[in-house]
Amino acid sequence: MTGSLGLATVAVAVAAATCVLIIREMHLRALNTRVSNAVLGIPDRSSSSKDLLGWFSSVGARYRRFYADENLDQLRTILQSSGFNHHRMLPIWIGVKVVSTFLFPIAAFIVAQLLERPLSDVLIFTLVGLVIGIMGPRLILLMVKRRFDKAIRLGTPDTIDLLVVCSEAGMGLESGLERVAEEMKETNPAMAQVLRGLLDDLRMLPNRADAFEKLASTSEGLRRFGTMVSQSLQYGTPLSQALRSIAVDLRRERITKLEERAHKLGAKLTVPMVLFLLPAMFVILGGSSFLHLMGAFNNIGK
């Protein structure tokens, strides 16, 4: 009892210190923002969500030195593949992970103490909270990346077809990309966001090949598109012909994947059929005969 009380006291002290640090950091950041806006003559229009994101960004900027360069490069790649701006989202994501690493174990410990669990259950709750706090943000980011990559794979053939139409209509590459991004804004926002980022890179980067190489690293569905367009611009081949061949290959690849999934359906249905259909079939087919046989044995005994 004394040990659990001591652990509860330590947890409450850590939670209070964390809350004090959070409040202090938010207050300092809000004060710095107000001073900067007052110096620049900008009206104060700050919101709580921006303050919270700014606080996460400041926490991530402080703790990013604990990450190795290889891990930071991997995080940048994952964030970019998830549709985020890695320059802005990297410190925010690190801040969210740091806060969740400390917040979830403390919350789990307090819940276990309120439920009056024994010390072993309290330790289990705390460890589970620690695992959730460490792995939760990464799993959520991977789920977002998977959804974004799926949307990109579905929208790439339609985007290329629209680019072929724009190219044959006499539009340039940048004007065609801008037109296609405007058309894809309602049907596939992820694809429109990628095209907007490609337009910004084409306007800012000194070499167009670098922009398309960056596009190829965004998603698996855009790797072939970025590589082939970059080669077409480098060697001077017709852009519409290259885009048309990419669209045909991507649609053929999609049909092949659908056929592969259809062929796997028979093997996947075997297990539920054995577990659910065959026992019911045996009961229906053999139940009546078994009952008649039991009745016959009973009559013989009489």
C-alpha positions, 0 to 999 in steps of 0.5 A: 500500500505504501509503495502504490501510494508513493508511485501515485504521488510520483505520477501526480508530481510528474503530471503536474510538472508536465502541465506546468511546462506545457502551460509555460511553453504555450504562454511564452510562444503566445507572448512571442507571437504577440510581440512579433505581430505588434512589431510588424503591425499584424493584427492578432488573429491567433487561434488555439489550434495554431498555438497547439501546433506551434507548441508541438513544433517547438517541442519537436525542434528541441527533441529532434537532436536525439534522432539520428540523421538516418532516422530523420531522413526516413521520417522525412520520406514517410511524411512526404509519402503521406502527403505532408510537407516534411519541412513543416510536419517533421518537428510537429510529428516529433513533438506529438510523439514525445508528448504521447510517450510521456502522456499515455503512461501517466494516464494509464498509471492514473487510471489504474490507481483510480480503479484500485488495481494491484501493483502488478496490474498498475505496472502492466497498465503503465507498460501498455500505455508506454507501448501505445505512446511510442507506437501509436503515432507511427502506426497512425502515420503508416495508415495515413501513408497507406491511404494516400498511396492508394489514392495516388495509385487510383488517380494516376491513370486518370491524371495521365489521360488528362495530361495526354489530352492537354498535351495534344491540345497544345498546352505546355507542361506546367499549364497542363499540370495546373489544369489537371490539378484543378480538374482532380481537386474534387475527385481525388484531392490527394492527386491534386495536392501532389500536382500542386507540389510538383508545380511549385517544384518546377517553378522553384528548382533550377532543374526540372529533372530534380522536381520529377525525381522528387515526385517519383519518391513521393509515392510508389504509383508515381515512380514510373511517371516521374522517371519516364517524364524526366527521361522524356524531357532529358532526351527530347522524346514526345511527351504525349507518347510517353504519357500514353504508354505510361497510362496503358501500362498502369491500366494493364497493371491494375487489371493484372492485380484485379485478376490476381485477387480474383484467382486468390479468392477460391483459396481464401474461401476454403477456410470459411467453407470448411469451418462454417459450411461443412459442419452444417452440411454434415449435420443436415445430411447425417442427422436424420440417418443418425436419429433413425439408427438410434431409434432402431437400436432402442427398438432392438433393446426392447 
